[in-house]
Amino acid sequence: MGKNKKPIRHMGMTMTEEEHRKWHAEHEGKELTEAEHRQLMEHMGISEEEDRQWHEAQQSSREDRADDSAPPGDPVNPFAIGGAFLQYCVRQGWLIQQGRGRAMKYYVTKAGRAALAEYGITKY
């Protein structure tokens, strides 16, 4: 299998590197029409419900960022970023969360192993 055939995860979708590059080259700076969006989701095998949930999660994360941003130059709390990333991974289905508080544990799913590897995360 050549490098361009390797499946990658991008924004919750699985595609080859070649498909990813080609799509972005063709759509750079363009907004998809509703029909183009539906066609893309159908091609990717993403149901209307999965697409709706993804868009809701994106909207929610944008609203969270706008409401709770730190002033420029303030130090970043790495635990807040780590916690937010863990929650993102749970929403994507990459991790399963069990327990609460200090007893909380996370378990990686099969899809999570591949997705997290895209971030260079291969040791848990």
Secondary structure, 3 states (H helix, E strand, C coil): CCHHHCEEEECCEEEEHHHHHHHHHHHCCCCCCHHHHHHHHHHHCCCHHHHHHHHHHHHHHHHHHHHCCCCCCCCCCHHHHHHHHHHHHHHHCCEEEECCHHHCEEEECHHHHHHHHCCCCCCC
